[in-house]
Amino acid sequence: MEFLREGESLEACLQRYPEYRERLTPLLEVALALQGHQPEVAPSLYFLVELKSKLTREKHEGR
Amino acid sequence: MRRSSLQKADDRELIAGAAKGDREAFGALYERYVFKVFRHVYYLTSNLHTAEDLTAQTFLKALEAIHRYEMRGVPFLAWLLRIAYNLTVNHKKVRDNGTAPLPEAVEIQGILYSPEASCEAKADGERVWDGVRTLRGDQRQVIVMRFVDGLSYSDIAKVLGKSIGAVRVIQYRALSALRRRLEDDLGHYYAKSRAG
């Protein structure tokens, strides 16, 4: 799994552990798919600014 | 601390400042980690507004508790994610065993695609992550921390209060469950990756 994260191909990873090839193949395929297809999401700019303001403003208001 | 020095300061300095009441230091920590916390919560809840709400709650709780954070324990991100996790599991939609529906649309690299969009990469991603969203709570959590947050097994273990071995077992079971659910789609994906 670590080798996949470092950019090694699936086949190269499997060649490292030929004795476990049969067991590893389906799991590494899933890991590769998870790693390769992450939808990018981000909060709204309004949210980011509002929360930053709230977190830094409260110093004057006490807890 | 001035803004430029805040940006250069390491976590340790910022945490020490924030613990003494320096809200600008906390603000710098916020800027450093807000996207990671948001992504983490989003992948658990599948809802942008819920993710924003829980992200805000996470940082407000962290602000209250930062004087109790111990630098020798878990990394700051892992500490934040533990707060986020506790808030998320208490959230109604996730409390119902993490089966929140997929969002109406998924935002990819700043572009909002409809479910009908024909982008093949997006379709692959949705299939895989749709499967993640059906996993039970701890399995989904481990997958998100490994594949979205990039945490080590050691840090995941600290966040969840489990052993590293237990985390590996959860990951193994999660990947196995995903494999079973996604067999057809992944066969297509694997054939494509080998060809390309």
Interface residues (C-beta under 8 A of the other chain):
Chain A: M1 R5 L10 E11 P26 L27 E29 V30 A31 L32 A33 L34 Q35 G36 H37 Q38 P39 E40 V41 A42 P43 S44 F47 L48 L51 K52 K54 L55 T56 R57 E58 K59 R63
Chain B: G21 D22 R23 E24 F26 G27 Y30 E31 V34 F35 F38 R39 Y42 L48 A51 E52 T55 A56 F59 L60 L63 E64 V106 E107 I108 Q109 G110 A121 K122 D124 G125 E126 V128 W129 V132 I143 R146 F147 V148 G150 Y172 L175 S176 L178 R179 L182 L186 Y189 Y190 S193 R194
